[in-house]
């Protein structure tokens, strides 16, 4: 799991360190095959582009093959991604089905919608791991 340092599409994000902490809480019980990598925090590029991140991974781990796992709702935005044609040559893409786009076993809510619920003071905790929801409340994130 690689949290973005600075989203190129200007999303309303919590500070990078807080998003890293939430990712750690999210994956804590998933076992050793899922880990967190803060490479974008090390790179500190603004904005952060996936193409640059994959190139950095290839420098660090030239023997490895890289894949991107994205929600299927991202497909429509790929034309806006930096160096998308070259990125498709550098990494294999896998898409997780998202509700509203295709049949999916997942909840029909986006991270943007969850941030909107938090901002408006509405209930949001049922959409997140309890530890992540508690972290957001404790830190007062997304309450602009």
C-alpha positions in Angstrom: 0.0 0.0 0.0 1.5 3.3 -1.1 -0.2 6.5 0.2 0.2 9.4 -2.1 2.3 12.3 -0.8 0.5 15.1 -2.8 -2.5 14.0 -5.0 -2.2 15.5 -8.5 -6.0 16.0 -8.8 -6.1 18.3 -5.8 -8.1 16.1 -3.4 -8.8 17.3 0.1 -6.4 15.1 2.0 -5.3 14.8 5.6 -1.5 15.4 6.3 0.7 12.6 4.8 1.8 11.3 8.2 -1.9 10.9 9.3 -2.7 9.0 6.1 0.3 6.7 6.6 -1.0 6.0 10.2 -4.5 5.3 8.9 -3.1 2.9 6.3 -1.1 1.1 9.0 -4.2 0.7 11.1 -6.2 -0.5 8.0 -3.7 -3.3 7.1 -2.7 -4.3 10.6 -4.6 -7.6 10.5 -4.1 -8.5 6.9 -0.9 -10.5 7.4 2.6 -10.3 5.9 1.6 -10.2 2.2 0.2 -6.6 2.7 2.6 -3.9 3.8 2.9 -0.2 3.7 5.5 1.7 1.8 6.1 5.4 2.4 8.2 6.0 -0.6 6.2 9.0 -1.8 7.0 10.7 1.6 10.6 10.0 1.0 10.4 11.4 -2.6 8.3 14.4 -1.5 7.3 15.3 -5.1 4.5 17.8 -5.5 2.3 16.6 -7.0 3.0 12.9 -6.7 2.7 11.0 -9.9 2.3 7.2 -10.0 4.7 7.1 -13.0 7.5 8.6 -10.9 6.8 6.3 -8.0 6.9 3.2 -10.2 10.2 4.4 -11.7 11.6 4.9 -8.2 10.5 1.4 -7.3 12.2 0.0 -10.4 15.5 1.8 -9.4 15.3 0.4 -5.9 14.2 -3.1 -6.9 15.2 -3.7 -10.6 14.6 -7.5 -10.3 10.9 -7.0 -9.3 7.7 -6.8 -11.4 5.2 -4.2 -10.3 1.4 -4.1 -10.4 -1.1 -1.4 -9.6 -4.3 -2.3 -7.9 -7.0 0.4 -8.4 -10.7 0.8 -8.0 -12.5 0.4 -11.4 -13.8 4.0 -10.9 -10.2 5.2 -11.7 -10.4 3.9 -15.2 -12.2 7.0 -16.5 -9.4 9.2 -15.1 -6.4 7.3 -16.5 -6.3 9.6 -19.6 -5.3 12.4 -17.2 -2.5 10.5 -15.6 1.1 11.5 -16.3 2.8 9.3 -18.9 -0.1 6.8 -18.8 1.0 4.9 -21.9 4.5 4.5 -20.5 3.1 3.6 -17.1 1.1 0.8 -18.6 4.4 -0.6 -20.0 6.1 -0.3 -16.6 3.4 -1.9 -14.4 0.4 -4.3 -14.8 -3.0 -2.8 -13.9 -5.6 -4.7 -11.9 -9.0 -3.2 -11.2 -11.2 -3.9 -8.1 -14.8 -3.7 -9.0 -16.5 -0.6 -7.6 -20.3 -0.3 -6.9 -22.0 2.0 -9.4 -19.4 1.1 -12.0 -19.9 -2.7 -12.1 -21.2 -5.4 -9.8 -19.2 -5.4 -6.7 -19.1 -7.0 -3.2 -18.0 -3.8 -1.7 -19.9 -0.9 -0.1 -21.2 1.8 -2.5 -19.2 4.7 -1.0 -16.1 6.5 -2.0 -13.3 8.0 0.1 -14.4 11.5 -1.1 -18.0 10.7 0.2 -16.6 9.5 3.5 -14.6 12.7 3.9 -17.7 14.7 3.1 -19.7 12.9 5.8 -16.9 13.7 8.3 -16.8 17.3 7.2 -20.6 17.7 7.6 -20.7 16.0 11.0 -22.7 13.0 9.8 -22.2 9.4 10.8 -19.2 7.8 8.9 -17.8 5.2 11.3 -19.6 2.3 9.8 -17.6 2.7 6.5 -14.2 2.3 8.1 -12.2 0.0 10.4 -13.0 1.1 14.0 -9.4 2.0 14.6 -9.3 4.3 11.5 -12.6 6.0 12.4 -11.3 6.6 16.0 -8.1 8.0 14.6 -10.0 10.4 12.4 -12.2 11.5 15.3 -9.3 11.8 17.7 -7.2 13.9 15.2 -10.2 16.0 14.0 -9.3 15.2 10.4 -11.5 16.4 7.5 -13.4 18.8 9.6 -12.7 22.0 7.7 
